[in-house]
Amino acid sequence: MNLGIAEIRSNMADALNRVIYTGERVVLERRGKPAVAIVSLDDLAMLEAIEDGEDVKVAKRAIAEMKRKDEKPIPFAKVKKELGL
């Protein structure tokens, strides 16, 4: 379902019900172009799991690269101190 941002005001209940009960994704458009989507919590959880998996892959590659270069990891406490956290 695609709706203009101005249309969502009068169709919010219907749009949310479609997302909640059918899992449909609602795309809101601004000037005819997709701007944002309303998705179910299941879809959000799936997207976050994918992002987490990608983060793990990047971290593993960074660790492997450090090992290849025989570099030592920087302690988190030192990083926090250098960043003023």
C-alpha positions as CSV (number, residue, x, y, z in Angstrom):
1,M,0.0,0.0,0.0
2,N,1.4,3.4,-1.0
3,L,0.0,6.6,0.5
4,G,0.9,10.2,0.2
5,I,2.1,11.8,3.4
6,A,-0.9,14.1,3.4
7,E,-3.3,11.1,2.9
8,I,-2.0,9.3,6.0
9,R,-3.8,11.7,8.3
10,S,-7.1,10.4,7.1
11,N,-6.1,6.8,6.6
12,M,-3.9,6.2,9.6
13,A,-6.1,3.6,11.3
14,D,-6.5,1.6,8.1
15,A,-2.8,1.7,7.3
16,L,-1.9,0.6,10.8
17,N,-4.4,-2.2,10.8
18,R,-3.1,-3.5,7.5
19,V,0.5,-3.5,9.0
20,I,-0.6,-5.1,12.3
21,Y,-3.0,-7.7,11.1
22,T,-1.8,-8.7,7.6
23,G,1.9,-7.8,7.8
24,E,1.5,-5.5,4.8
25,R,4.1,-2.8,4.4
26,V,2.9,0.8,3.9
27,V,5.1,3.2,2.0
28,L,4.5,6.9,2.5
29,E,5.4,9.1,-0.4
30,R,6.4,12.7,-0.6
31,R,5.8,14.4,-3.9
32,G,5.2,11.0,-5.5
33,K,8.5,9.5,-4.3
34,P,8.9,6.9,-1.5
35,A,10.0,8.6,1.7
36,V,9.4,6.2,4.6
37,A,7.8,2.8,5.4
38,I,5.6,1.5,8.2
39,V,6.5,-2.2,8.8
40,S,5.4,-4.8,11.3
41,L,7.4,-5.6,14.4
42,D,8.3,-9.0,12.9
43,D,9.8,-7.2,9.8
44,L,11.7,-4.8,12.1
45,A,13.1,-7.7,14.1
46,M,14.2,-9.4,10.9
47,L,15.9,-6.3,9.6
48,E,17.7,-5.7,13.0
49,A,18.9,-9.4,13.0
50,I,20.3,-8.9,9.5
51,E,22.1,-5.7,10.6
52,D,23.5,-7.5,13.7
53,G,24.7,-10.3,11.5
54,E,26.5,-7.9,9.2
55,D,28.1,-6.1,12.2
56,V,29.4,-9.5,13.5
57,K,30.9,-10.3,10.0
58,V,32.7,-6.9,9.9
59,A,34.0,-7.3,13.5
60,K,35.3,-10.8,12.7
61,R,37.1,-9.5,9.5
62,A,38.6,-6.7,11.6
63,I,39.9,-9.1,14.2
64,A,41.3,-11.4,11.5
65,E,43.1,-8.4,9.9
66,M,44.6,-7.4,13.3
67,K,45.8,-11.0,13.8
68,R,47.4,-11.0,10.3
69,K,49.2,-7.8,11.1
70,D,50.1,-9.1,14.6
71,E,48.4,-6.1,16.2
72,K,47.1,-6.1,19.7
73,P,43.5,-5.0,20.4
74,I,43.0,-1.6,22.1
75,P,41.4,-1.9,25.6
76,F,37.9,-0.4,25.7
77,A,38.8,1.6,28.8
78,K,41.6,3.3,26.8
79,V,39.3,4.1,23.9
80,K,36.7,5.6,26.3
81,K,39.4,7.7,27.9
82,E,40.7,9.0,24.5
83,L,37.2,9.8,23.4
84,G,36.4,11.6,26.7
85,L,33.6,9.2,27.6
